[in-house]
Amino acid sequence: MSSPARRIPGGLLAAAALLLCSGMFCRACAAGPEPGGGALAGERPRVLVSSDIGGSDPDDFQSAVHLLFYADELDIEGLVASPPGEGRAAHWHEVIAAYAEDYPRLRRHCPRYPAPDALRALVRQGAVDPAPPEGFSAPTDGSQLLVESARAEDPRPLWVLVWGSITDVAQAVHDAPDIADRIRIVSIGSWNTSQDRAARDYLFRQHPGLWWVESDSTFRGMYVGGDQAGDLENRAFLDAHARGHGALGDFLVGKMDHIKMGDTPSLLYLLAGDPDDPAGPHWGGSFPATDHGPRYWTDSPDPALAEGRYPGAKTVNRWRAAFLRDWAARMDRARE
């Protein structure tokens, strides 16, 4: 299928300083001006994650650890294992087991960290095979949880962060078209899309009104380019700020000893920046509108925002020092 037509946005919103401090660590002072809005500015998104965790790429484990360090800022409503491939719900439970060891220390910093058993209750198995050519097949525990969460009586949208194939999201929207206006999708495409092209194309073609940020290359700004001096370099950062930082830190390094975490920008998008404006600045990237439907955004074609061969990646890595310093401060919670 040919790529959808894209247009460059008229301009980015001006970044605003976030004057939020956590203990002795002031993010505004340490990172300089940051995008305004988002979970770290006091907004509290509802989040469901669909991940190929435990599959062929261990970076989903890294992203899961990162997610749990920020779990006090979110209302997590689902943790779905939706490869297709080797990943299973048991791999979410691996991460939660490490979280349980660190939970007493994390809770001392903020009582809003969810209890480990509360997280375990949110784990579901999704699809284990790609969708057939139609793009959908039969409901799964994961797709049914998505439908239930989307239909909850809550004025906030359900943010669906897709870290693997989009199989269960397509199934949920097919089974319950009424949820299309109640969910907001931020998906990491590229290789993930190739694992179930039929499900992705079903959503793209049959549901053009979906609110959807599809990142096919912007996400690579998580680990390519940006400030990588000193302890901000991909391997050095984990050596300094993850290794020896509780069970979660050691679990993360044990899975992969350098930053990749290509799925993490979907969460960074919600942490800092106005989530209602994909074209504006966010830690997780900026995405121009396109000619495909009124609510679909994807990687910027502006050459000035490309990092090498990755369009849009500079809209993530420009904030590298800010989001890594913030995360480092959170990882310190696991050993204090």
C-alpha positions in Angstrom: 0.0 0.0 0.0 1.3 3.4 -0.8 2.0 5.8 2.0 -0.7 8.3 2.9 -0.3 11.9 1.7 1.2 14.1 4.4 1.4 17.8 5.0 3.8 19.8 7.2 2.1 21.6 10.1 1.8 25.3 10.1 4.0 25.5 13.2 4.8 24.0 16.6 3.3 25.3 19.8 5.7 27.2 22.0 7.2 25.0 24.7 6.3 26.0 28.3 8.3 25.5 31.5 7.0 22.9 33.9 7.6 24.1 37.4 7.1 20.7 39.1 9.5 19.4 41.7 9.8 15.9 43.2 11.7 15.9 46.4 15.1 17.5 45.8 14.8 17.1 42.0 13.3 20.0 40.1 12.6 19.0 36.5 12.3 22.6 35.3 15.7 23.5 36.7 17.4 20.3 35.5 16.0 20.1 32.0 15.2 23.6 31.1 11.9 24.5 29.3 9.8 21.5 28.4 6.5 21.0 26.5 3.5 22.2 28.5 0.8 19.8 29.6 0.6 16.1 30.1 0.6 13.7 33.0 3.6 15.4 34.7 1.7 18.7 34.6 -1.1 17.2 36.7 -3.3 15.6 34.0 -4.0 12.0 34.7 -4.6 9.8 31.6 -6.3 6.5 31.4 -3.9 4.0 29.7 -4.1 0.5 28.2 -0.9 -0.9 26.8 -0.8 -3.6 24.1 2.7 -5.0 23.9 4.6 -7.9 22.2 6.6 -8.1 25.5 8.6 -11.3 25.7 8.7 -11.7 21.9 11.8 -11.4 19.7 12.9 -7.9 21.0 13.7 -7.3 24.7 13.1 -3.6 24.5 9.5 -4.0 25.5 10.7 -5.2 28.9 12.6 -1.9 29.1 9.5 0.1 28.2 7.5 -1.8 30.7 9.9 -0.9 33.5 9.8 2.7 32.5 6.0 2.6 32.5 5.9 1.3 36.0 8.2 4.0 37.4 5.5 6.4 36.2 2.6 4.4 37.3 1.8 6.9 40.0 1.0 9.5 37.3 -1.4 7.3 35.3 -4.6 5.3 35.6 -3.4 2.0 34.1 -6.4 0.0 32.9 -4.9 -2.8 31.0 -1.6 -4.7 30.2 -2.2 -6.8 27.2 0.3 -9.3 25.7 -0.5 -9.1 22.0 2.5 -10.3 20.0 1.9 -12.2 17.7 4.9 -14.3 18.4 6.6 -15.6 21.5 5.4 -13.1 24.0 2.8 -14.1 26.5 0.9 -12.6 29.5 3.5 -14.3 31.8 6.1 -11.8 30.6 4.0 -8.9 32.0 4.0 -10.8 35.3 7.8 -11.0 35.2 8.0 -7.2 35.2 5.3 -6.9 37.9 7.2 -9.4 40.1 10.2 -7.0 40.0 7.9 -4.1 40.7 6.5 -5.9 43.7 10.0 -6.0 45.2 10.5 -2.3 44.8 6.9 -1.3 45.6 7.4 -0.5 49.3 10.1 2.0 48.4 8.2 3.5 45.5 5.1 3.9 47.7 7.1 5.9 50.2 7.7 8.4 47.5 4.1 8.5 46.3 1.1 6.5 47.7 -0.5 6.5 44.3 1.7 3.8 43.0 -0.7 0.9 42.3 -0.4 -2.3 44.4 1.3 -5.2 42.5 -1.9 -7.3 42.8 -3.9 -4.5 41.2 -1.5 -4.5 38.2 -1.6 -8.3 38.0 -5.4 -8.1 37.7 -5.0 -6.0 34.6 -2.9 -8.5 32.6 -4.6 -10.2 29.7 -3.5 -12.4 26.9 -4.3 -11.1 23.4 -3.9 -12.5 20.0 -1.1 -15.0 19.4 -1.4 -15.1 15.6 -1.8 -12.3 13.1 -5.2 -11.5 11.8 -6.5 -13.1 8.6 -6.7 -10.9 5.5 -9.9 -9.3 6.7 -8.0 -7.7 9.6 -10.0 -9.3 12.4 -11.0 -12.8 13.6 -12.3 -13.7 17.1 -12.3 -11.8 20.3 -9.5 -12.3 22.8 -9.2 -11.6 26.5 -7.1 -8.6 25.5 -9.5 -7.2 23.0 -12.5 -7.7 25.3 -10.7 -5.8 28.1 -10.1 -2.9 25.7 -13.8 -2.8 24.9 -14.8 -2.9 28.6 -12.3 -0.1 29.5 -13.3 2.0 26.5 -17.0 1.8 27.5 -16.4 2.7 31.2 -18.3 5.7 32.5 -15.4 8.1 32.5 -15.3 11.4 30.6 -11.6 10.9 29.8 -10.6 9.0 26.7 -8.8 5.7 26.9 -5.3 6.0 25.6 -4.2 2.8 23.9 -0.5 2.5 23.6 0.5 -0.1 21.0 4.0 -1.5 21.4 3.5 -4.6 19.1 1.1 -5.5 16.4 -2.2 -3.8 16.5 -4.2 -7.0 16.3 -6.2 -6.7 19.4 -7.1 -3.1 18.8 -8.4 -4.0 15.4 -10.4 -6.8 16.9 -11.9 -4.6 19.6 -12.9 -1.8 17.1 -14.5 -4.4 14.8 -16.4 -6.0 17.6 -17.5 -2.7 19.2 -17.5 0.1 16.7 -19.0 2.4 19.3 -15.6 2.6 21.1 -14.0 4.3 18.1 -14.8 7.7 19.5 -13.7 6.8 23.1 -10.2 5.7 22.4 -7.0 7.4 21.3 -4.3 5.3 19.8 -0.6 6.0 19.9 1.1 3.2 18.0 4.7 2.3 17.3 4.7 1.0 13.7 7.6 0.0 11.5 8.5 -3.6 12.3 5.5 -4.0 14.6 3.2 -3.2 11.7 4.9 -5.8 9.5 3.9 -8.5 11.9 0.2 -8.0 11.2 -0.3 -5.7 8.2 -3.9 -6.9 7.8 -5.0 -5.6 11.2 -3.3 -2.2 10.7 -4.8 -1.8 7.2 -8.2 -2.8 8.4 -8.2 0.1 10.9 -6.6 2.5 8.4 -9.1 1.8 5.6 -12.3 1.0 7.4 -12.1 3.4 10.4 -10.6 6.6 9.0 -12.2 8.6 11.8 -10.1 7.0 14.5 -8.0 9.3 16.7 -4.6 7.8 15.8 -0.9 8.9 16.1 1.1 6.3 14.1 4.8 6.6 14.6 6.8 4.7 12.0 10.2 6.4 12.5 9.8 9.3 15.0 10.1 6.9 17.9 13.7 6.1 16.9 14.7 9.5 18.5 14.5 7.6 21.8 17.9 6.0 21.1 19.3 7.7 18.0 20.8 11.2 18.1 20.2 13.9 20.6 22.4 14.6 23.7 24.4 11.4 24.3 27.3 13.0 26.2 28.6 11.4 29.3 26.0 9.4 31.3 23.3 10.2 28.7 24.9 7.8 26.2 22.7 4.7 25.7 24.9 2.2 27.6 26.4 4.6 30.1 22.9 5.8 31.2 21.8 2.3 32.2 25.1 1.6 33.9 24.7 4.8 36.0 21.0 5.0 36.6 19.4 1.5 36.2 22.0 -1.0 37.3 21.8 -1.4 41.1 18.5 0.6 41.2 16.2 -1.8 42.8 14.8 -5.0 41.3 13.3 -3.1 38.4 16.6 -1.5 37.4 18.5 -4.8 37.5 15.7 -6.5 35.7 15.9 -3.9 32.9 19.6 -4.2 32.5 19.4 -7.9 32.6 17.1 -7.9 29.5 19.2 -5.3 27.5 22.2 -3.4 28.8 21.7 -0.3 26.6 18.8 2.0 25.8 16.6 1.0 22.9 13.1 1.3 24.3 11.6 2.2 21.0 8.1 1.8 22.4 8.6 4.3 25.2 7.9 7.4 23.1 4.2 6.5 23.1 4.3 7.0 26.9 6.6 10.0 26.7 3.9 11.6 24.5 1.5 11.5 27.4 4.0 12.6 30.1 5.0 16.0 28.7 3.1 17.9 26.1 -0.5 18.6 25.2 -1.9 15.2 24.3 -4.8 16.8 22.4 -2.4 18.4 19.9 -0.2 15.9 18.2 1.5 18.6 16.1 2.7 20.4 19.2 5.9 19.6 21.1 5.9 16.4 23.3 8.7 14.3 24.8 7.4 11.5 22.6 7.5 13.5 19.3 5.5 15.9 17.1 3.3 14.6 14.4 1.7 16.7 11.5 -1.8 16.1 10.3 -2.3 14.3 7.0 -4.9 14.0 4.3 -6.1 10.7 5.8 -9.1 11.5 7.9 -9.5 14.3 10.4 -7.8 12.6 13.3 -4.7 10.8 11.9 -1.2 12.0 12.4 2.2 10.5 11.5 5.9 11.2 11.1 6.9 14.6 9.8 8.3 14.7 6.3 10.3 17.9 7.1 13.9 17.0 6.3 15.1 19.3 9.1 13.3 17.0 11.7 14.9 13.8 10.4 17.7 12.1 12.3 19.6 10.5 9.5 17.2 8.2 7.7 14.5 8.5 10.4 11.8 11.2 9.6 10.6 13.0 12.7 13.1 11.5 15.1 14.6 14.9 16.1 11.2 15.8 17.6 11.9 13.2 20.3 15.7 13.3 20.7 15.6 17.1 21.2 14.2 16.3 24.7 16.5 13.5 25.4 18.3 15.1 28.4 15.0 16.2 29.9 13.2 12.8 29.8 16.3 10.8 30.8 17.1 13.1 33.7 13.5 12.8 34.9 13.5 9.0 34.6 16.9 8.8 36.4 15.3 10.7 39.4 12.5 8.2 39.4 14.8 5.2 39.3 16.5 6.6 42.4 13.2 5.9 44.2 13.8 2.2 43.9 16.9 2.3 46.1 16.1 5.0 48.6 
